[in-house]
Amino acid sequence: MIFQATHPLKTQSIHMLGLEVMVVRDDLNHPVVQGNKLRKLKYNFQQAEKQGCKTVLTFGGAYSNHLLATAWAANDCGFKSVGIVRGDELKDNHAIWSETLNQCRRYGMALYFVTRSEYRLKEDAQTYQQIAATLDKPFVIPEGGSNSLALTGVAELIDELTRRRFNPSHLFCPVGTGGTLAGLIQGVANNQWHCQVYGTAVLKGLHDAKNQINQWLNNTSQAVDWQVLHDFHCGGYAKNTAELERFCIGFNQQHGIALDKIYNSKSFYALAQLITDGTIKSSDNPMIIHTGGLQGGVF
């Protein structure tokens, strides 16, 4: 049986800088395969099962929510799992492993550490091909779980919100590989929401994300007003500023909602800045997706 959400979808209305904001608490849908990871992996695992695969193989860094989610899901569904991890310096040095990697190992994931240059090559790397050759018909899930199957799972979130009669003026989410944003755009198009969709880039140099998203969506994205915000990465992936830290601590104290350091902190911060500068007006009713990932740490 493929894993499912352990809790029903929850939404929470908050007042943010004088404006009512609807927070979609997708961080509460599952204790481990949290938020968008559950949605992105759902149809990937169903497809692996259909194809009769016994092993899932994927990619991630030392703090990857996706690696951990895949390891748990594979263990729960009776698959073996293999993770190709960025950073060969970790190979023989367990003392510097993140808690994420230790948890992946506890869930049975076999971890292989490659250089950063090899990691960038993904399935074209010689080391990857050597590893894959030892496996019996592995099902490969891309970095971050982002592919067309993931988009279908994420788009279902908009279906659920539509059934609850939500129709916001703006929709926010963080952007790493782009799969979550693409899935939300697909869902917005399918349900004919008339809203501006904002994805907050959490790392520098993500300017090719728009091309990748357009490739996934074909012509679907043309029916939706969307863009990627590049001014709120706070120095790059897993980096932050004192201002971002103060914002997240204050936000948690005020609303009781923890924001992870890597993804949601920057998305919620971007929303606050757009309210402050008047891009989001008092007449608007914005919605923001909390995509989970709290195992990456909070301030």
C-alpha positions as CSV (number, residue, x, y, z in Angstrom):
1,M,0.0,0.0,0.0
2,I,1.5,3.4,-1.0
3,F,1.9,5.8,1.8
4,Q,-0.7,8.5,2.4
5,A,-1.2,11.7,4.4
6,T,-1.6,10.9,8.1
7,H,-3.6,14.1,8.7
8,P,-6.2,15.9,6.6
9,L,-5.4,19.2,4.9
10,K,-5.4,22.1,7.4
11,T,-5.5,25.9,6.7
12,Q,-4.9,28.7,9.1
13,S,-5.9,32.3,8.8
14,I,-3.4,34.8,10.2
15,H,-3.0,38.5,10.3
16,M,0.3,39.6,8.7
17,L,1.2,43.2,8.8
18,G,-2.4,44.1,9.0
19,L,-3.5,41.8,6.2
20,E,-5.4,38.5,6.4
21,V,-3.3,35.7,5.0
22,M,-4.4,32.1,4.5
23,V,-1.6,29.6,5.4
24,V,-1.9,26.1,3.9
25,R,-0.4,23.9,6.6
26,D,0.9,21.2,4.3
27,D,3.7,20.8,6.9
28,L,1.2,18.9,9.1
29,N,0.2,16.3,6.5
30,H,2.8,13.7,7.6
31,P,5.5,13.4,10.3
32,V,8.3,12.5,7.9
33,V,7.3,12.7,4.3
34,Q,6.2,16.2,5.0
35,G,4.4,18.8,2.8
36,N,5.3,18.9,-0.8
37,K,7.5,15.8,-0.6
38,L,4.5,13.5,0.1
39,R,2.7,15.0,-3.0
40,K,5.8,14.8,-5.2
41,L,6.6,11.2,-4.3
42,K,3.1,9.8,-4.4
43,Y,2.8,9.1,-8.1
44,N,6.5,8.3,-8.5
45,F,6.1,5.4,-6.0
46,Q,2.9,4.3,-7.7
47,Q,4.8,4.2,-11.0
48,A,7.7,2.3,-9.5
49,E,5.2,-0.3,-8.2
50,K,3.5,-0.5,-11.6
51,Q,6.8,-1.1,-13.3
52,G,7.7,-3.9,-10.9
53,C,10.8,-2.0,-9.6
54,K,12.3,-3.1,-6.3
55,T,14.6,-0.2,-5.7
56,V,14.2,3.6,-5.9
57,L,17.3,5.7,-6.6
58,T,17.5,9.4,-6.1
59,F,19.8,12.4,-5.5
60,G,20.3,15.0,-2.8
61,G,22.6,17.0,-0.6
62,A,23.5,16.2,3.0
63,Y,20.5,18.1,4.4
64,S,18.0,17.1,1.7
65,N,14.4,16.8,2.8
66,H,13.8,14.8,-0.4
67,L,16.4,12.1,0.5
68,L,14.9,11.6,3.9
69,A,11.3,11.5,2.5
70,T,12.4,9.0,-0.1
71,A,14.2,6.8,2.4
72,W,11.1,6.7,4.7
73,A,8.7,6.1,1.9
74,A,10.7,3.3,0.4
75,N,11.1,1.6,3.7
76,D,7.3,1.9,4.4
77,C,6.4,0.6,0.9
78,G,8.8,-2.3,0.8
79,F,11.3,-0.9,-1.7
80,K,15.0,-0.7,-1.3
81,S,16.4,2.8,-1.6
82,V,19.7,4.3,-2.9
83,G,20.7,7.9,-2.4
84,I,23.5,9.6,-4.4
85,V,24.8,12.3,-2.2
86,R,26.7,15.5,-3.1
87,G,30.0,15.7,-1.3
88,D,32.6,12.9,-1.4
89,E,34.3,14.3,1.7
90,L,31.4,12.7,3.7
91,K,32.2,9.2,2.4
92,D,34.5,8.0,5.2
93,N,33.7,10.6,7.8
94,H,30.5,9.8,9.7
95,A,31.4,12.3,12.3
96,I,30.4,15.2,10.0
97,W,27.2,13.5,8.7
98,S,24.0,15.5,9.1
99,E,21.2,14.1,11.1
100,T,19.3,13.8,7.8
101,L,21.9,11.4,6.5
102,N,21.9,9.4,9.7
103,Q,18.1,9.1,9.5
104,C,18.3,8.0,5.8
105,R,20.7,5.3,6.9
106,R,18.3,4.2,9.7
107,Y,15.5,3.9,7.2
108,G,17.7,1.6,5.1
109,M,18.9,3.9,2.4
110,A,22.2,2.9,0.8
111,L,24.2,6.1,0.5
112,Y,26.9,6.8,-2.1
113,F,28.9,10.0,-2.0
114,V,30.2,11.7,-5.2
115,T,32.1,14.8,-6.0
116,R,30.3,18.0,-6.7
117,S,31.3,17.9,-10.4
118,E,30.0,14.3,-10.7
119,Y,26.8,15.2,-8.8
120,R,26.1,18.0,-11.4
121,L,26.2,15.4,-14.1
122,K,23.5,13.2,-12.4
123,E,22.7,10.2,-14.6
124,D,25.5,11.0,-17.0
125,A,28.2,10.6,-14.3
126,Q,30.5,7.6,-14.6
127,T,30.1,6.8,-10.9
128,Y,26.3,6.9,-11.2
129,Q,26.4,4.4,-14.1
130,Q,28.6,2.1,-12.1
131,I,26.2,2.2,-9.1
132,A,23.1,1.8,-11.3
133,A,24.7,-1.2,-13.1
134,T,24.7,-3.1,-9.8
135,L,21.0,-2.6,-9.2
136,D,18.1,-4.7,-10.6
137,K,15.8,-2.4,-12.6
138,P,16.0,0.7,-10.3
139,F,13.3,3.4,-10.6
140,V,15.1,6.8,-10.8
141,I,13.5,9.8,-9.1
142,P,15.2,13.2,-10.0
143,E,16.7,15.5,-7.4
144,G,14.0,17.1,-5.3
145,G,11.5,14.6,-6.7
146,S,10.6,17.0,-9.5
147,N,9.2,15.5,-12.7
148,S,5.9,15.2,-14.5
149,L,4.6,12.7,-11.9
150,A,5.4,15.1,-9.1
151,L,3.5,17.9,-10.8
152,T,0.3,15.7,-10.8
153,G,0.6,15.1,-7.1
154,V,1.2,18.8,-6.2
155,A,-1.6,20.0,-8.5
156,E,-4.0,17.9,-6.4
157,L,-3.4,20.4,-3.5
158,I,-5.2,23.1,-5.6
159,D,-8.1,20.6,-6.3
160,E,-8.5,20.1,-2.5
161,L,-8.4,23.9,-1.9
162,T,-11.0,24.5,-4.7
163,R,-13.4,22.0,-3.1
164,R,-13.1,24.1,0.0
165,R,-14.0,27.1,-2.1
166,F,-10.7,29.0,-1.8
167,N,-9.8,31.4,-4.6
168,P,-7.0,33.7,-3.4
169,S,-5.6,36.8,-5.1
170,H,-2.0,35.6,-4.8
171,L,-0.4,32.2,-4.1
172,F,3.2,31.8,-2.7
173,C,5.6,28.9,-2.4
174,P,9.3,28.4,-2.2
175,V,11.3,27.2,-5.2
176,G,14.3,24.8,-5.3
177,T,14.1,22.5,-8.3
178,G,10.8,24.1,-9.5
179,G,8.6,21.0,-9.3
180,T,6.3,22.3,-6.6
181,L,5.8,25.7,-8.3
182,A,5.1,23.9,-11.6
183,G,2.6,21.6,-9.9
184,L,0.8,24.6,-8.3
185,I,0.6,26.4,-11.7
186,Q,-0.8,23.3,-13.2
187,G,-3.4,23.0,-10.5
188,V,-4.3,26.7,-10.7
189,A,-4.8,26.3,-14.5
190,N,-6.9,23.2,-14.1
191,N,-9.2,24.9,-11.6
192,Q,-9.3,28.2,-13.4
193,W,-8.1,30.3,-10.4
194,H,-7.5,33.9,-11.3
195,C,-4.5,34.7,-9.1
196,Q,-0.9,35.7,-9.3
197,V,1.4,32.8,-8.5
198,Y,4.8,33.7,-6.9
199,G,7.6,31.2,-6.4
200,T,10.5,32.4,-4.1
201,A,13.9,31.2,-5.2
202,V,15.9,29.9,-2.3
203,L,19.2,29.8,-4.0
204,K,21.2,32.1,-6.3
205,G,21.4,31.6,-10.0
206,L,18.0,30.0,-10.4
207,H,17.2,32.0,-13.5
208,D,16.9,28.9,-15.7
209,A,14.1,27.6,-13.4
210,K,11.5,29.3,-15.6
211,N,12.6,27.4,-18.7
212,Q,12.5,24.1,-16.8
213,I,9.0,24.9,-15.5
214,N,7.8,25.8,-19.0
215,Q,9.1,22.5,-20.3
216,W,7.2,20.5,-17.7
217,L,4.0,22.4,-18.3
218,N,4.2,22.7,-22.1
219,N,1.5,25.4,-22.8
220,T,-0.4,25.1,-19.5
221,S,1.6,27.9,-17.8
222,Q,0.4,30.4,-20.5
223,A,-3.0,30.5,-18.8
224,V,-1.5,31.5,-15.4
225,D,0.1,34.7,-14.3
226,W,3.2,33.5,-12.5
227,Q,6.8,34.5,-11.8
228,V,9.9,33.5,-9.8
229,L,11.1,36.0,-7.2
230,H,14.9,36.2,-7.1
231,D,15.5,38.9,-4.5
232,F,14.9,36.9,-1.3
233,H,17.5,34.1,-1.3
234,C,19.4,35.9,1.5
235,G,22.8,34.9,0.1
236,G,22.0,31.5,-1.4
237,Y,20.9,28.0,-0.6
238,A,20.9,27.2,3.1
239,K,22.3,30.7,3.8
240,N,20.5,33.5,5.7
241,T,20.7,36.9,7.2
242,A,20.2,38.4,10.6
243,E,17.0,40.1,9.3
244,L,15.6,36.8,8.0
245,E,16.4,35.1,11.4
246,R,14.6,37.9,13.3
247,F,11.6,37.7,11.0
248,C,11.3,33.9,11.4
249,I,11.6,34.0,15.2
250,G,9.1,36.8,15.5
251,F,6.7,35.0,13.1
252,N,6.8,31.8,15.1
253,Q,6.3,33.7,18.4
254,Q,3.3,35.6,16.9
255,H,1.6,32.8,15.0
256,G,2.9,29.5,16.4
257,I,4.2,28.5,13.0
258,A,7.8,27.3,12.7
259,L,9.5,28.0,9.4
260,D,12.5,26.0,8.2
261,K,15.7,27.8,7.5
262,I,16.1,26.7,3.8
263,Y,12.7,27.0,2.1
264,N,9.7,28.4,3.9
265,S,11.6,31.1,5.8
266,K,12.4,32.8,2.5
267,S,8.9,32.4,1.0
268,F,7.1,33.9,4.1
269,Y,9.7,36.6,4.2
270,A,9.1,37.5,0.6
271,L,5.4,37.7,1.2
272,A,6.0,40.1,4.2
273,Q,8.2,42.3,2.0
274,L,5.6,42.4,-0.8
275,I,2.9,43.4,1.7
276,T,5.3,46.1,3.1
277,D,6.1,47.6,-0.3
278,G,2.5,47.6,-1.4
279,T,2.7,45.0,-4.1
280,I,0.2,43.0,-2.1
281,K,-2.6,45.5,-1.2
282,S,-5.1,45.6,1.7
283,S,-7.9,44.5,-0.7
284,D,-6.0,41.3,-1.6
285,N,-6.4,37.9,0.0
286,P,-3.1,36.1,-0.4
287,M,-2.4,32.4,0.3
288,I,0.9,30.8,1.1
289,I,1.8,27.1,1.1
290,H,3.9,25.9,4.0
291,T,5.7,23.0,2.3
292,G,7.2,21.4,5.4
293,G,10.9,20.5,5.5
294,L,11.3,21.3,9.2
295,Q,13.9,18.6,9.6
296,G,16.2,21.0,7.9
297,G,16.2,23.1,11.1
298,V,14.5,26.3,12.3
299,F,15.9,29.5,13.8
